[in-house]
Amino acid sequence: MIANLPLLIAAATLLVVLGVGLFTAAGIQEGRRKRMARRLAGARQRQAKGGPRGTSEWLARVADRGQSLDRILDDPEETTVLLAQAGWRGVRARAAFYGMQVLMPIIGLAAAVPLWFVLVPQFGALVVAVLLVFLVLLAAALPRLVLRSSAKNRRERIRAEVPLFINLMMLLYEAGLSTRQALTSLVQDGEGTLPEMIDELAPVLRQVEAGADMSQLLMETSKTLAVPELESVLGVLRQVERYGGEIREPLSDALDTIEERRTMEIREQVNVMAGKMTVVLVACFFPALLIFIVGPAFVSISNALGSIGGS
């Protein structure tokens, strides 16, 4: 049995290697199939748009590799939503994000090597190891943190533009324009007034001109951006586009609801600020005021008691 042990170990190792190779080959084949499907879809889009090739194809491949890594490390659907919320829709923006997601851990590891030799003599191996692991993890998470921050800031900017968007839509409807004509007029003339909204509406109008359903696109846009004020407005536009009817009153009601919601938020912020100021007042101002008022009396009483005790 012991004489056959090396043979058994070799056979087991061979089976493990063969299994890993078959699994890897299946994964590569599936990846090739998905890449071929994406390339065919990209080729159709380039033929429709007449876009350039070469650099765009290279950036698309970088984005595809980054997406493959994103499927392993995180939720790809969340990344797609965050990219849309941040306004990073182009191939260059996607390739830049996925490229940074790949490069940042490598940069963190490259920086950890010299830091190890510099810091170990001063702080010890365990402390430096924990610090460098934290550094690498921070470098790996940094692109996602930046993306989430950019998406959040852009959603706030879109939210701030919604009341003006409603007022302009009401004016355009009163001028006799349809929903598509009003949105087209805003996209053409409102870039300086509503930059973030125009950035969201322009792709919708391009897809509508290509034959897509406007109500479906408006619903997808509202779900992707996840801005409550914009969801209510786009819901009204979808109903008017599909079923027709009066538009001024629903938009006016939506505007009133948004203003009431913002008023409540401002009141909540004021109440929170009042509580914080009370804490600051009690912790900082009240002790100084107590010393200023009670201090002279306390000194006088101490001096009086001291003179009585001395006599």
URNOR-V530810 format. One line per field, one symbol per residue. phi: phi as a letter, one per 30 degrees, with the letter a starting at -180 (. if undefined). psi: psi as a letter, one per 30 degrees, with the letter a starting at -180 (. if undefined). Layout:
BEGIN
phi = ???
psi = ???
END
This chain:
BEGIN
phi = .dddddddddddddddddddddddddddddddddddddddddddddddciddcidddddddddddddddddddbddddddddddddiccdddddddddddddddddddddddddddddcddccjddddddddddddddddddedddddddddddddddddddeddddddddddddjddddddddddddccddcbddddddddddddddddjddddddddddddddhceddddddddddddddcijdcddddddddddddddddddddddddddddddddddddcddddddddddeeddddddddddddddd
psi = eeefeeeeeeeeeeeeeeeeeeeeeeeeeeeeeeeeeeeeeeeeeeeefhllaceeeeeeeeeeeeeeeefeeajfeeeeeeeeefgifleeeeeeeeeefeeeeeeeeeffeeeefefefefleeeeeeeeeeeeeeeefeeeeeeeeeeeeeeeeeeffeeeeeeeeeeeeffglleeeeeeeeeefgefeieeeefefeeeeeeeffglkeeeeeeeeeeeehjeeeeeeeeeeeeeeefaakfeeeeeeeeeeeeeeeeeeeeeeeeeeeeeeeeeeeeeeeeeeeeeefeeeeeeeeeeeeeeee.
END
